[in-house]
Amino acid sequence: FFHTVPAEDASKLMAALKFVIPSLQGMPLGQGLPRAHRALQGWKKAAPSQQPLPFPWVCLTAVIGLMLWENHLWESLFLLVLFRSYLRPGTLMAFKVSQLVTPAISTSAMAGMWSLNLNPIEAGVPGKTGIYDE
């Protein structure tokens, strides 16, 4: 019956039951409705949570176009690089020009493409995972 329903809906149902039946609110996790709690845990393992859809490229270009119309050149460039590189805003704000890697001369499909060197070893600051030169 609930084959296509995400586990988040079941979590909302459990929260609604705890709201409607006040005696369940003060109980430790799993004490009130223990079978429903175990079933919900299994459901979450079997059906991982749904990821939200990314911001559509067309909408992003519309926002950037509006920013350019209002003469926000650097902010629109920041937004474009931010989305195309999947960086966090703080990471991109700490980015330096020296971290840009010039394109290599070759005949491959990647020829002519600039690269971003995140967390260079020369800076001495590793990334979030402890890795240099990402």
KAPERA-V247125 format. One record per residue. N is the residue number from 1. RES is the residue in one small letter. PHI is phi in radians with two decimals (none if undefined). Layout:
BEGIN
N,RES,PHI ; N,RES,PHI
END
This chain:
BEGIN
1,f,none ; 2,f,-1.75 ; 3,h,-1.05 ; 4,t,-1.73 ; 5,v,-1.51 ; 6,p,-1.22 ; 7,a,-1.13 ; 8,e,-1.08 ; 9,d,-1.14 ; 10,a,-1.18 ; 11,s,-1.10 ; 12,k,-1.16 ; 13,l,-1.13 ; 14,m,-1.10 ; 15,a,-1.12 ; 16,a,-1.15 ; 17,l,-1.11 ; 18,k,-1.16 ; 19,f,-1.27 ; 20,v,-1.30 ; 21,i,-1.88 ; 22,p,-1.03 ; 23,s,-1.15 ; 24,l,-1.45 ; 25,q,-1.17 ; 26,g,-1.46 ; 27,m,-1.35 ; 28,p,-1.09 ; 29,l,-1.00 ; 30,g,1.61 ; 31,q,-1.32 ; 32,g,-1.48 ; 33,l,0.98 ; 34,p,-1.12 ; 35,r,-1.19 ; 36,a,-1.15 ; 37,h,-1.13 ; 38,r,-1.12 ; 39,a,-1.11 ; 40,l,-1.14 ; 41,q,-1.08 ; 42,g,-1.13 ; 43,w,-1.12 ; 44,k,-1.15 ; 45,k,-1.24 ; 46,a,-1.30 ; 47,a,-2.22 ; 48,p,-1.03 ; 49,s,-1.11 ; 50,q,-1.41 ; 51,q,-1.46 ; 52,p,-1.18 ; 53,l,-1.19 ; 54,p,-1.21 ; 55,f,-1.15 ; 56,p,-1.08 ; 57,w,-1.03 ; 58,v,-1.08 ; 59,c,-1.17 ; 60,l,-1.08 ; 61,t,-1.15 ; 62,a,-1.16 ; 63,v,-1.12 ; 64,i,-1.12 ; 65,g,-1.06 ; 66,l,-1.14 ; 67,m,-1.13 ; 68,l,-1.15 ; 69,w,-1.04 ; 70,e,-1.67 ; 71,n,1.08 ; 72,h,-1.80 ; 73,l,-1.10 ; 74,w,-1.18 ; 75,e,-1.17 ; 76,s,-1.21 ; 77,l,-1.12 ; 78,f,-1.01 ; 79,l,-1.11 ; 80,l,-1.11 ; 81,v,-1.14 ; 82,l,-1.02 ; 83,f,-1.30 ; 84,r,-1.26 ; 85,s,-1.77 ; 86,y,0.99 ; 87,l,-1.61 ; 88,r,-1.41 ; 89,p,-0.98 ; 90,g,-1.12 ; 91,t,-1.16 ; 92,l,-1.23 ; 93,m,-1.19 ; 94,a,-1.52 ; 95,f,-1.20 ; 96,k,-2.04 ; 97,v,-1.04 ; 98,s,-1.14 ; 99,q,-1.52 ; 100,l,-1.36 ; 101,v,-1.89 ; 102,t,-1.16 ; 103,p,-1.16 ; 104,a,-1.42 ; 105,i,-1.55 ; 106,s,-2.75 ; 107,t,-1.77 ; 108,s,-1.31 ; 109,a,-1.17 ; 110,m,-1.52 ; 111,a,-1.10 ; 112,g,1.50 ; 113,m,-1.69 ; 114,w,-1.37 ; 115,s,-2.21 ; 116,l,-1.93 ; 117,n,-1.71 ; 118,l,-1.49 ; 119,n,0.93 ; 120,p,-1.12 ; 121,i,-1.13 ; 122,e,-1.11 ; 123,a,-1.30 ; 124,g,1.34 ; 125,v,-2.04 ; 126,p,-1.29 ; 127,g,-1.29 ; 128,k,-1.06 ; 129,t,-1.63 ; 130,g,1.49 ; 131,i,-1.84 ; 132,y,-1.74 ; 133,d,0.88 ; 134,e,-1.32
END
